[in-house]
């Protein structure tokens, strides 16, 4: 073998941009073993063919192939095998991108809720006021993925962990794009949910598109006039907020025109600090 046809480990490192430590590891696992050995100096050299192989290995590593997969491709040394391997890797990368996009979307929706919650808390601190600023509001339409169940002897003193997890799991199973907002609606007379009565309770999660939904588990929410306020603090005290809102409605010439809902901006499942839980109460109304 001519000197020009063999390359020392230092030359390979420089030309192929592969560290010596990596080259020695490839040697130890028999992925690329230096082809030539100088009996006098005991130095080992790589052939031109092995340089090409190392460049291929470097490229495949950049695509995310494992060394075991790379060894199979290199040993087979067929274009068809390489093509099929790249096709499988492209599908894998595509799925990873979709998963990352969903993670990003979920994280961004969570950030938006946290930002809204922080803004509400900051405003109340600056103005030295409570969050219970009761007002009339037009509720914009949104799509909800929902489940409805009759809950026996229900008392709305704490969030139902099982129902919460159920709606999140359903959204993930149906591969829907969630906005992260949970809306709980009580199909009952006002305040019944606090007095250990049998209440039909709907748990809904806001979603970006109803494309994959059917009429059994998706519906529109909003598009109506409501009296609203935000309850900051321990959720177990939210009954007092409901009572104040109903009193306000009666005093200001309105009447309740639909089921009461609670929209969780910062929920007990988001942070452990009960002082920073924020729940928006929504009561549909009409003018008397």
C-alpha positions in Angstrom: 0.0 0.0 0.0 1.4 3.4 -1.0 1.8 6.1 1.6 -0.8 8.2 -0.2 -3.3 5.5 0.2 -3.1 5.3 4.0 -4.0 7.8 6.6 -2.9 8.1 10.2 -5.4 8.6 13.0 -4.4 12.3 13.2 -5.0 12.8 9.5 -8.4 11.1 9.7 -9.3 13.3 12.6 -8.5 16.4 10.6 -10.0 15.4 7.3 -13.1 13.7 8.5 -13.6 15.9 11.6 -13.9 12.8 13.9 -12.1 12.9 17.3 -9.4 10.4 17.9 -11.3 9.1 21.0 -14.3 8.3 18.7 -12.0 6.6 16.1 -10.5 4.5 18.8 -14.0 3.6 20.0 -15.0 2.6 16.5 -11.9 0.4 16.4 -12.8 -1.3 19.7 -16.3 -2.2 18.6 -15.1 -3.4 15.2 -17.1 -0.7 13.3 -14.0 0.6 11.5 -10.7 -1.1 12.2 -7.6 0.5 10.7 -6.7 -1.6 7.7 -2.9 -1.2 7.7 -0.4 -1.7 10.5 3.3 -0.7 10.2 5.3 -3.6 11.7 8.2 -1.4 12.6 6.5 1.6 14.2 3.3 -0.3 15.2 1.3 2.7 13.9 -2.0 1.8 12.3 -3.4 3.5 9.2 -6.8 3.8 7.5 -7.4 3.1 3.8 -9.2 5.5 1.3 -12.2 3.1 1.4 -12.3 3.4 5.2 -12.2 7.2 4.9 -15.3 7.0 2.7 -16.9 4.7 5.3 -16.1 7.1 8.1 -17.7 10.0 6.2 -20.8 7.8 5.7 -20.9 7.0 9.4 -20.6 10.6 10.3 -23.5 11.5 8.0 -25.7 8.7 9.4 -24.9 9.8 13.0 -26.0 13.3 12.1 -29.4 11.8 11.0 -29.7 10.1 14.4 -28.9 6.5 13.6 -27.5 4.4 16.4 -24.1 2.8 16.0 -25.8 -0.6 15.9 -28.0 0.5 13.0 -25.0 2.1 11.3 -23.0 -1.1 11.6 -25.8 -3.0 9.9 -26.0 -0.5 7.0 -22.2 -0.3 6.6 -21.8 -4.1 6.7 -24.6 -4.6 4.2 -23.1 -1.9 1.9 -26.1 -1.8 -0.5 -27.9 1.3 -1.7 -31.3 -0.4 -1.3 -30.6 -1.0 2.4 -29.5 2.6 2.8 -32.6 3.9 1.1 -35.0 1.9 3.2 -33.1 2.9 6.4 -33.4 6.6 5.4 -37.1 6.2 4.7 -37.6 4.7 8.2 -35.5 7.5 9.8 -37.5 10.2 7.9 -40.8 8.8 9.3 -39.2 8.7 12.8 -38.1 12.3 12.5 -41.5 13.3 11.2 -43.2 11.8 14.2 -40.7 13.4 16.5 -41.4 16.8 14.9 -45.2 16.3 15.4 -44.6 15.3 19.1 -42.4 18.3 19.7 -45.0 20.6 18.0 -47.7 19.2 20.3 -45.4 19.7 23.4 -44.6 23.2 22.3 -48.3 24.0 21.7 -49.3 22.6 25.2 -46.5 24.4 26.9 -47.3 27.7 25.1 -51.0 27.4 26.1 -49.9 26.8 29.7 -47.7 29.8 29.6 -50.5 32.0 28.3 -52.7 30.9 31.3 -49.9 31.5 33.7 -49.3 35.0 32.2 -53.0 35.8 32.5 -52.9 34.7 36.1 -49.8 36.6 37.0 -51.3 39.8 35.4 -54.5 39.4 37.5 -52.5 38.9 40.7 -50.3 41.8 39.9 -53.2 44.1 39.1 -55.0 43.2 42.4 -51.8 43.8 44.3 -51.1 47.2 42.7 -54.7 48.4 43.1 -54.9 46.9 46.6 -58.2 45.3 45.7 -59.7 41.8 45.5 -60.3 40.1 42.3 -64.1 40.0 42.8 -64.8 42.7 40.3 -68.2 41.6 39.1 -69.0 42.7 35.5 -71.1 42.0 32.4 -69.1 40.3 29.6 -69.7 38.8 26.2 -68.2 35.3 26.3 -66.5 34.5 23.0 -67.2 31.2 21.4 -64.8 28.3 21.8 -64.9 24.6 21.2 -64.9 22.2 24.1 -64.0 18.5 24.2 -66.2 17.3 27.1 -67.5 14.5 29.3 -70.7 14.7 31.3 -71.4 12.6 34.3 -74.0 12.5 37.2 -72.0 13.0 40.4 -73.8 11.6 43.4 -74.0 13.8 46.6 -71.7 16.2 45.0 -70.0 19.0 47.0 -67.9 21.5 45.0 -65.4 22.1 47.7 -62.4 20.7 45.8 -61.5 19.9 42.2 -62.4 16.3 41.1 -58.9 14.9 40.2 -60.3 11.9 38.4 -62.5 13.9 36.1 -59.6 16.3 35.4 -57.3 13.5 34.4 -60.0 11.9 32.4 -60.6 14.9 30.1 -56.8 15.4 29.6 -56.3 11.7 28.7 -59.3 11.8 26.3 -57.8 14.9 24.5 -54.5 13.1 24.2 -56.1 9.9 23.0 -58.0 11.7 20.3 -54.9 13.7 19.3 -56.6 17.0 19.6 -54.8 20.3 19.9 -55.6 21.6 23.4 -55.5 25.2 24.6 -55.1 23.8 28.1 -58.1 25.6 29.6 -60.5 23.5 31.7 -64.2 24.6 31.9 -66.5 22.9 34.4 -70.2 23.4 33.9 -73.0 22.5 36.4 -76.2 21.3 34.9 -78.2 22.2 38.0 -79.9 25.0 39.9 -77.5 27.7 41.2 -75.6 26.6 44.2 -76.8 23.0 44.1 -73.2 21.9 43.5 -72.3 23.0 47.0 -75.0 21.0 49.0 -74.3 17.3 48.5 -77.0 16.9 45.8 -76.9 14.7 42.7 -75.5 17.1 40.0 -74.7 16.6 36.3 -71.2 17.9 35.9 -69.5 18.6 32.6 -65.7 18.8 32.3 -64.6 20.5 29.1 -61.2 21.2 27.7 -60.8 24.0 25.1 -59.4 22.8 21.8 -58.2 24.6 18.7 -60.3 22.7 16.1 -63.2 20.3 16.3 -62.1 18.4 13.1 -61.6 15.1 14.9 -64.6 15.5 17.2 -68.1 14.2 16.9 -71.3 15.5 18.4 -71.0 13.1 21.3 -67.9 14.7 22.8 -67.5 18.2 21.3 -69.6 21.3 21.5 -69.4 25.1 21.3 -69.2 27.1 24.4 -69.8 30.8 24.7 -71.5 33.2 22.4 -73.6 34.6 25.2 -73.8 37.5 27.7 -72.7 36.6 31.2 -71.9 38.0 34.6 -68.3 37.1 35.4 -65.7 37.6 38.1 -62.4 36.0 39.1 -62.0 34.1 42.4 -58.4 34.2 43.7 -57.3 31.9 46.4 -58.5 28.6 48.0 -61.0 26.9 45.7 -62.9 25.6 48.8 -64.1 29.1 49.4 -65.5 29.7 45.9 -69.2 29.3 47.1 -69.0 32.8 48.6 -68.1 34.2 45.2 -71.1 32.5 43.6 -73.4 33.9 46.2 -72.1 37.5 45.7 -72.6 37.1 42.0 -76.1 35.9 42.3 -76.9 38.8 44.7 -75.4 41.2 42.1 -77.5 39.7 39.4 -80.7 40.1 41.4 -79.9 43.7 42.4 -79.0 44.9 38.8 -82.0 43.8 36.9 -80.7 40.5 35.4 -81.8 36.9 35.6 -79.8 33.7 35.2 -80.2 32.3 31.7 -78.1 29.1 31.7 -75.9 26.8 33.6 -73.1 28.2 35.7 -69.5 27.5 34.6 -66.1 27.8 36.1 -63.0 28.5 34.0 -59.7 27.5 35.6 -57.0 30.1 34.7 -54.6 28.8 37.4 -55.9 25.6 38.8 -55.0 23.4 41.8 -53.3 21.1 39.3 -51.1 23.9 38.0 -49.5 25.2 41.3 -49.6 24.1 44.9 -49.9 27.6 46.3 -53.6 28.0 47.0 -53.3 31.8 47.4 -52.6 31.9 43.6 -55.3 29.7 42.3 -57.5 31.7 39.9 -61.0 30.6 38.8 -63.3 32.7 36.5 -66.9 32.2 37.3 -69.3 32.6 34.4 -73.1 32.9 34.8 -75.2 33.4 31.6 -77.7 36.2 32.1 -80.5 38.2 30.3 -81.9 41.6 31.2 -85.2 41.5 32.9 
